[in-house]
């Protein structure tokens, strides 16, 4: 059985993720933690979210990035 390998560099994926229209509009992006670990690396991803001043939420096996630096609240 062949292991899954990285298709592009972490820098490529960081660029792709954070140049998406959703990011530019202050919306949200969602990625599985397994994908982040495999393609970018968790520490690198978290650092990039923090550097941009965004918010990061973990739910089950997903990371959700809130692409603005304003306050947030969980309603329920």
C-alpha positions in Angstrom: 0.0 0.0 0.0 1.4 3.4 -1.0 1.4 6.2 1.5 -0.3 9.4 0.5 2.2 12.0 -0.5 2.1 15.8 -0.6 1.1 17.0 -4.1 2.4 20.6 -3.6 4.6 22.5 -1.2 3.1 23.8 2.1 3.8 27.3 0.7 1.6 26.6 -2.3 -1.3 25.5 -0.2 -1.0 28.4 2.3 -1.1 30.8 -0.7 -4.1 29.0 -2.2 -6.1 28.8 1.0 -5.5 32.4 2.1 -6.0 34.0 -1.4 -9.5 32.5 -1.7 -12.4 34.9 -2.3 -14.0 33.8 1.0 -10.9 35.0 2.9 -10.9 38.3 1.1 -14.6 38.9 2.0 -14.1 38.1 5.6 -16.0 34.8 5.5 -14.9 31.4 6.7 -12.9 28.5 5.3 -13.0 24.9 6.5 -10.4 22.2 6.2 -10.0 18.7 7.7 -7.3 18.4 10.3 -6.0 15.4 8.4 -5.5 17.4 5.2 -3.8 20.2 7.2 -1.5 17.8 8.8 -0.6 16.1 5.5 -0.3 19.1 3.2 0.7 22.1 5.3 1.5 21.0 8.9 -0.6 21.9 11.9 1.9 24.3 13.5 2.5 26.1 10.2 -1.3 26.5 9.5 -2.0 27.7 13.1 0.9 30.2 12.8 -0.4 31.5 9.5 -4.0 32.0 10.9 -2.5 33.8 13.9 -0.2 36.0 11.8 -3.2 37.2 9.8 -5.2 38.0 13.0 -8.0 35.5 12.1 -9.8 33.2 14.5 -9.5 29.4 14.5 -12.1 27.0 15.7 -11.7 23.2 16.0 -14.8 21.0 15.7 -14.6 17.3 15.5 -12.0 16.7 12.8 -12.2 20.1 11.1 -10.6 23.5 11.4 -12.8 26.5 10.7 -11.0 29.8 10.1 -13.0 32.9 10.6 -11.3 35.3 8.2 -11.6 38.6 10.2 -10.2 39.9 13.4 -13.5 41.1 14.9 -15.0 39.6 18.0 -17.0 36.4 17.8 -19.5 34.7 20.1 -21.0 31.2 20.1 -24.8 31.6 20.1 -25.7 28.0 21.0 
